[in-house]
Amino acid sequence: MRYFLPGWLLFLLVNFSHAGQAQVWQPPNTDLGSLVPKPQGSQLPTMGSSLEQQQARTRAINQASIDQADRYIAAQQQRERALQQEIQSEQQHRAREEQARQQYKVANQQLYESTYQTLQGMLEGRRHWDLKRAVFLTENAFMNGGLDYAQFSTDIHELTQICRGLAADSARPDLAARFMALHRLMTDTIRVTYNGKLASVHLPPRYDFKDFWGREDYSNQFVNKLLATNGGQCHSMPLLYKLVADELDIKSYLSMAPSHSYIQVKDNRGVLYSYETTRGFFVSDSYYMSSGFIKAGALKNRSYLDTLTRRETMACRVFDLAQSYAWRYGHDDFSAKCAALGLRYYPQSVQGRMLAHDAALMALMVAVKANGQPTEAQARLNPKLRPLMEEVERRKRAVEELGHEEMPADQYARWLKQVEQEQTRVAGQQAASRFEQTAKK
């Protein structure tokens, strides 16, 4: 522990020094006439030198404290500068990302608009009717132009050629043979040979239960995804069947069921058969009625279990366009415009009416927020909000008129798996029957 002398005492000590050298104190001489000898060896430290050393140590300690404080302040300032630079860098990164998103949105919305114009032209007869191109353009809009139409067309053409080879109808078309070939394409492993050598092996498409409604990734519903992975669901598989059937001149029709679509085909006598592309076998209407989600109103209004006309099929592509747009950007004027165009040609569509309802509801929500979020009673008295509320209610009644009831995803998956089990059981019985007949011969 260091002790510091008071100022007044320092003053006295300093004034006893002479020329920087303190005088040596000697005790009183008790022996008169005798001198006290000086100590031998090194001299004793003087009071002046001890004070200077103490002051030097004090200055050193104070300076060390100041230096340490300076270093701490400098380090703190450096950390603050680094933090500010990091924050600024993050802000710039977010700004660049937001700018990129806005640029993407502008370009993507322009692509959606051009696709809408193309589909509208096909519906109105101003453009060449091409379902294959309509399917591609609808999916390509969601992918912001990242798909390849040449590759898409080539894939469809190759599947068509496999069916033609299986039907062996190069000389004379045989629609029955083509249909059976298409059935094999959807259900069987096909070994493609060229000049007697195995060229490729085509596997039947499988149902992909992962995110089959495209809620996590909307592109899971695309035909392009089915062609790339050989896994699809009840939206992409019927569309692929329809595209190949059209190339083969097989009369086929898309049909709708709750949260589901399938195919109906005509035989040579004009009789319609329901064909379930997700499982590759013929079914009756009772198969779809067993889900429990088809009401009488939907059958009466042709919303379910009926063949779609050419324009109704194209209108569904407009609904698909609106649905994918809403998945990215939410409902706005564009989705409302798509719903209005599609309903003009397919007014009994459950999908179309639900899109129109959701677009009207979003318009109401935006207006309610802009008007201070009033209560329902206050909104009905507001001349700006009342018409929007009435439009939502009208769109809701339009959906209810069709007898629509939403099927939960888990129940839909259970229904499909029950069908798969039944298909396996029937296939086993048929194989056993064929084996028994063969054994009797």
C-alpha positions in Angstrom: 0.0 0.0 0.0 1.3 3.4 -0.9 1.0 6.4 1.4 0.9 10.0 0.2 2.2 12.8 2.3 -0.1 15.9 2.8 0.8 19.0 1.0 1.8 21.0 3.9 4.3 18.3 5.0 5.7 18.1 1.5 6.2 21.8 1.6 8.2 21.6 4.8 10.3 18.7 3.6 11.1 20.4 0.3 12.2 23.6 2.1 14.7 21.7 4.2 16.5 20.6 1.1 19.5 22.5 -0.3 20.6 22.6 -3.9 18.7 19.4 -4.5 20.6 17.5 -1.8 19.1 17.1 1.7 21.3 17.7 4.7 22.3 14.6 6.8 20.6 14.7 10.2 22.7 13.9 13.2 21.6 13.2 16.7 22.6 15.6 19.5 26.1 15.2 20.7 25.8 14.0 24.3 29.5 13.6 24.7 30.8 17.2 24.6 34.1 17.4 23.0 33.5 14.2 20.9 32.2 13.9 17.3 29.7 11.4 16.1 31.3 9.5 13.3 29.4 9.3 9.9 28.1 6.0 8.8 30.5 4.0 6.6 29.6 2.7 3.2 26.6 3.9 1.1 24.9 7.0 2.2 21.3 6.9 3.5 18.5 7.9 1.1 17.6 11.4 1.3 14.0 12.7 1.9 14.1 14.5 -1.5 14.9 11.4 -3.5 12.2 9.3 -1.8 9.6 12.0 -2.6 10.6 12.1 -6.3 10.4 8.3 -6.5 7.0 8.3 -5.0 5.8 11.0 -7.3 7.3 9.2 -10.3 5.5 6.0 -9.2 2.2 8.0 -8.8 2.6 9.5 -12.2 3.4 6.1 -13.7 0.3 4.6 -12.1 -1.9 7.4 -13.2 -0.5 7.3 -16.8 -1.1 3.5 -16.9 -4.7 4.0 -15.8 -5.1 6.7 -18.5 -3.5 4.4 -21.1 -5.7 1.5 -20.1 -8.8 3.8 -20.3 -7.7 5.1 -23.7 -7.2 1.5 -25.0 -10.7 0.5 -23.7 -12.3 3.5 -25.3 -10.5 2.9 -28.6 -11.5 -0.8 -28.5 -15.1 0.2 -27.7 -15.1 2.7 -30.5 -13.7 0.1 -32.9 -16.4 -2.4 -31.9 -19.1 0.3 -32.4 -17.6 1.1 -35.8 -17.6 -2.6 -36.8 -21.2 -3.0 -35.5 -22.3 0.1 -37.5 -20.5 -1.3 -40.6 -22.2 -4.6 -40.1 -25.6 -3.0 -39.7 -25.0 -0.8 -42.8 -23.9 -3.9 -44.8 -27.0 -5.8 -43.7 -29.2 -2.9 -44.6 -27.5 -2.6 -48.0 -27.9 -6.4 -48.5 -31.6 -6.2 -47.6 -32.0 -3.2 -49.9 -30.4 -5.1 -52.8 -32.6 -8.1 -52.0 -35.7 -5.9 -51.9 -34.7 -4.3 -55.2 -34.2 -7.7 -56.8 -37.6 -8.9 -55.4 -39.3 -5.8 -56.9 -37.5 -6.3 -60.2 -38.5 -10.0 -60.2 -42.1 -9.0 -59.3 -42.4 -6.5 -62.0 -41.0 -8.9 -64.7 -43.0 -11.8 -63.3 -46.2 -9.9 -63.2 -45.6 -8.8 -66.8 -45.2 -12.5 -67.7 -48.5 -13.3 -65.9 -50.2 -10.6 -67.9 -48.9 -11.8 -71.2 -50.0 -15.4 -70.3 -53.4 -14.1 -69.4 -53.7 -12.3 -72.8 -52.7 -15.5 -74.6 -55.3 -17.6 -72.8 -57.9 -15.0 -73.3 -57.1 -15.0 -77.0 -57.5 -18.8 -77.2 -60.9 -18.6 -75.3 -62.2 -15.8 -77.6 -61.0 -17.5 -80.8 -58.4 -14.8 -81.6 -55.5 -17.2 -81.1 -54.7 -20.7 -82.2 -56.2 -23.2 -79.8 -53.3 -25.1 -78.2 -53.9 -26.9 -74.8 -50.3 -28.1 -74.6 -49.0 -24.5 -74.9 -51.6 -23.2 -72.5 -50.5 -25.7 -69.9 -46.9 -24.8 -70.4 -47.4 -21.1 -70.3 -49.4 -21.3 -67.1 -46.6 -23.2 -65.4 -43.9 -21.1 -66.9 -45.4 -17.9 -65.6 -45.0 -19.2 -62.0 -41.5 -20.2 -62.8 -40.8 -16.7 -64.2 -39.9 -18.0 -67.7 -37.5 -20.6 -66.5 -39.0 -23.6 -68.3 -38.2 -24.8 -71.8 -41.1 -25.3 -74.2 -39.0 -27.2 -76.7 -38.1 -29.7 -74.0 -41.7 -29.9 -72.8 -42.9 -30.6 -76.3 -40.2 -33.2 -76.9 -41.2 -35.1 -73.7 -44.8 -35.2 -74.7 -43.8 -36.3 -78.2 -41.6 -39.1 -76.9 -44.5 -40.5 -74.8 -46.8 -40.3 -77.8 -44.3 -42.2 -79.9 -44.0 -45.0 -77.3 -47.8 -45.4 -77.4 -47.7 -45.5 -81.2 -45.1 -48.2 -81.1 -47.1 -50.2 -78.6 -50.2 -49.8 -80.7 -48.3 -50.8 -83.9 -50.6 -48.6 -85.9 -48.1 -46.9 -88.2 -49.9 -48.2 -91.2 -53.5 -47.7 -90.0 -54.6 -45.9 -86.8 -56.4 -48.1 -84.3 -57.9 -46.0 -81.6 -58.6 -49.0 -79.4 -55.0 -50.1 -79.6 -53.8 -46.6 -78.9 -56.0 -46.4 -75.8 -54.6 -49.6 -74.5 -51.1 -48.4 -75.3 -51.8 -45.2 -73.3 -53.2 -47.3 -70.5 -49.9 -49.3 -70.4 -47.9 -46.1 -70.5 -49.6 -45.0 -67.3 -49.5 -48.3 -65.5 -46.7 -50.6 -66.7 -42.9 -50.7 -67.2 -42.2 -50.4 -70.9 -38.9 -51.4 -72.5 -38.3 -49.3 -75.6 -36.2 -51.0 -78.3 -34.6 -49.5 -81.4 -33.2 -51.7 -84.2 -33.6 -54.7 -81.9 -31.6 -53.1 -79.0 -32.9 -51.8 -75.7 -32.9 -48.0 -76.0 -34.7 -47.0 -72.8 -37.0 -48.1 -70.0 -40.1 -46.1 -69.3 -41.5 -46.5 -65.8 -45.2 -45.6 -65.0 -45.8 -42.4 -63.2 -46.4 -42.7 -59.5 -48.5 -40.7 -57.1 -46.4 -38.4 -55.0 -48.0 -38.0 -51.7 -45.5 -35.3 -50.5 -47.2 -31.9 -50.6 -49.7 -33.1 -53.3 -51.7 -29.9 -53.1 -48.7 -27.7 -53.6 -49.1 -25.7 -50.4 -45.4 -25.7 -49.7 -44.2 -25.7 -53.3 -46.9 -24.8 -55.8 -44.9 -26.4 -58.7 -45.5 -29.8 -57.2 -48.8 -29.7 -59.2 -47.1 -29.1 -62.5 -46.9 -31.4 -65.6 -43.3 -30.2 -66.0 -42.5 -31.6 -62.5 -44.2 -34.9 -63.4 -42.2 -35.2 -66.6 -38.9 -34.4 -64.7 -39.4 -36.7 -61.7 -42.1 -39.2 -62.8 -44.0 -38.3 -59.7 -47.3 -36.4 -59.9 -50.8 -36.1 -58.4 -54.4 -35.6 -59.4 -53.8 -32.3 -61.2 -50.7 -33.1 -63.3 -51.4 -36.8 -64.1 -54.8 -36.2 -65.8 -53.4 -33.3 -67.7 -50.5 -35.4 -69.0 -52.9 -38.1 -70.0 -55.0 -35.6 -71.8 -52.1 -34.1 -73.7 -50.8 -37.4 -74.9 -54.4 -38.6 -75.7 -54.9 -35.5 -77.9 -51.7 -36.3 -79.8 -53.1 -39.8 -80.4 -56.5 -38.5 -81.4 -58.2 -40.3 -78.5 -61.3 -38.6 -77.3 -60.8 -37.8 -73.7 -62.2 -35.2 -71.3 -61.1 -33.8 -68.0 -63.6 -34.1 -65.2 -63.7 -32.7 -61.7 -64.4 -34.1 -58.3 -63.9 -32.5 -54.8 -60.2 -31.5 -54.7 -59.6 -33.9 -57.5 -59.6 -34.3 -61.3 -59.7 -37.4 -63.5 -60.3 -38.5 -67.1 -63.3 -39.7 -69.0 -62.8 -41.4 -72.4 -65.2 -42.6 -75.1 -65.1 -46.0 -76.7 -65.9 -46.7 -80.4 -69.6 -46.7 -79.6 -69.5 -43.3 -77.9 -69.9 -44.7 -74.3 -68.1 -42.8 -71.6 -65.8 -44.4 -69.1 -64.2 -42.8 -66.0 -60.5 -43.4 -65.9 -58.5 -42.7 -62.7 -55.1 -41.7 -63.8 -53.6 -41.7 -60.3 -54.2 -45.4 -60.1 -54.6 -46.5 -63.8 -58.0 -48.2 -63.7 -61.6 -47.6 -64.6 -64.0 -46.5 -61.9 -67.7 -45.7 -61.5 -69.3 -42.6 -60.2 -69.8 -44.4 -56.9 -66.0 -44.4 -56.5 -66.0 -40.6 -56.3 -69.3 -40.4 -54.4 -67.7 -42.6 -51.6 -65.6 -39.7 -50.6 -68.7 -38.2 -49.0 -68.0 -34.7 -50.3 -70.1 -34.5 -53.4 -73.5 -32.9 -52.8 -76.6 -33.0 -54.9 -76.2 -29.4 -55.9 -72.8 -30.0 -57.4 -74.2 -32.8 -59.6 -77.2 -30.8 -60.6 -75.0 -27.9 -61.7 -72.4 -30.0 -63.5 -69.7 -28.9 -61.1 -68.6 -32.5 -60.5 -68.4 -35.8 -62.4 -69.2 -34.2 -65.7 -67.0 -33.9 -68.8 -65.5 -30.5 -69.5 -65.9 -28.9 -72.8 -62.9 -27.5 -74.7 -63.5 -24.0 -73.4 -64.2 -25.2 -69.9 -60.8 -27.0 -70.0 -59.1 -23.8 -71.1 -61.0 -21.8 -68.5 -59.4 -24.1 -65.9 -56.0 -23.1 -67.1 -57.0 -19.5 -66.4 -58.0 -20.5 -62.9 -54.7 -22.3 -62.5 -52.9 -19.1 -63.5 -54.8 -17.1 -60.9 -54.2 -19.7 -58.3 -50.4 -19.7 -58.8 -50.4 -15.9 -58.9 -52.3 -15.7 -55.6 -49.8 -18.2 -54.1 -47.0 -15.7 -54.9 -48.6 -12.3 -54.4 -51.9 -12.9 -52.8 -55.3 -12.0 -54.3 -55.6 -8.6 -56.1 -57.1 -7.2 -59.2 -55.2 -9.7 -61.4 -56.6 -12.8 -59.7 -60.1 -11.2 -59.8 -59.7 -10.6 -63.5 -58.7 -14.2 -64.1 -61.6 -15.5 -62.1 -64.0 -13.3 -64.1 -62.6 -14.5 -67.4 -62.7 -18.1 -66.5 -66.2 -18.0 -65.1 -67.5 -16.4 -68.3 -66.8 -19.8 -70.0 -67.1 -22.2 -67.0 -69.6 -20.5 -64.7 -70.2 -23.7 -62.6 -66.6 -24.1 -61.7 -66.1 -24.5 -57.9 -62.4 -23.4 -58.3 -63.4 -20.3 -60.2 -66.2 -19.3 -57.8 -63.9 -19.7 -54.8 -61.2 -17.6 -56.5 -63.7 -14.9 -57.2 -64.8 -15.0 -53.5 -61.2 -14.9 -52.2 -60.4 -11.9 -54.5 -63.5 -10.0 -53.3 -62.6 -10.8 -49.7 -59.1 -9.5 -50.1 -60.4 -6.3 -51.7 -62.7 -5.8 -48.6 -59.8 -6.4 -46.2 -57.6 -3.8 -47.9 -60.5 -1.3 -47.8 -61.3 -2.0 -44.2 -57.7 -1.4 -43.2 -57.6 1.8 -45.2 -60.7 3.1 -43.4 -59.5 2.7 -39.9 -60.7 -0.9 -39.3 -64.3 -0.2 -38.3 -66.6 -2.7 -36.7 -68.9 -4.8 -38.9 -71.9 -2.5 -38.0 -69.9 0.6 -38.8 -68.6 -0.9 -42.1 -72.2 -1.6 -43.3 -72.9 2.1 -42.8 -69.8 3.2 -44.8 -70.7 3.9 -48.4 -67.2 2.7 -49.5 -67.3 -0.6 -47.6 -70.9 -1.6 -47.9 -70.7 -2.6 -51.6 -67.6 -4.6 -51.0 -69.2 -6.5 -48.1 -72.2 -7.2 -50.3 -69.9 -8.5 -53.1 -68.2 -10.9 -50.6 -71.6 -12.2 -49.4 -72.8 -12.7 -53.0 -69.6 -14.6 -53.9 -70.0 -16.8 -50.8 -73.6 -17.7 -51.7 -72.4 -18.5 -55.3 -70.0 -21.1 -53.9 -72.6 -22.5 -51.5 -75.1 -22.9 -54.4 -72.8 -25.5 -55.9 -72.9 -27.7 -52.8 -69.2 -27.4 -52.4 -67.6 -28.8 -49.2 -63.8 -28.6 -48.7 -62.1 -32.0 -48.2 -59.4 -31.9 -45.6 -55.9 -32.9 -46.8 -55.5 -35.8 -44.4 -58.9 -37.3 -45.3 -58.1 -36.9 -49.0 -54.9 -38.8 -48.5 -56.7 -41.6 -46.5 -59.2 -41.9 -49.3 -56.5 -42.3 -52.0 -54.7 -44.9 -49.9 -58.0 -46.9 -49.4 -58.4 -46.8 -53.2 -54.8 -48.0 -53.6 -55.5 -50.9 -51.2 -58.7 -51.8 -53.1 -56.9 -51.7 -56.4 -54.2 -54.1 -55.1 -56.8 -56.5 -53.8 -58.7 -56.5 -57.1 -55.5 -57.0 -59.1 -54.5 -59.9 -56.9 -57.9 -61.5 -57.5 -57.6 -61.1 -61.2 -54.1 -62.6 -61.3 -55.3 -65.6 -59.2 -58.3 -66.0 -61.6 -56.0 -65.9 -64.7 -53.6 -68.5 -63.1 -56.5 -70.8 -62.2 -57.8 -70.7 -65.8 -54.3 -71.4 -67.2 -53.9 -74.3 -64.8 -57.1 -76.0 -66.0 -55.9 -76.0 -69.6 
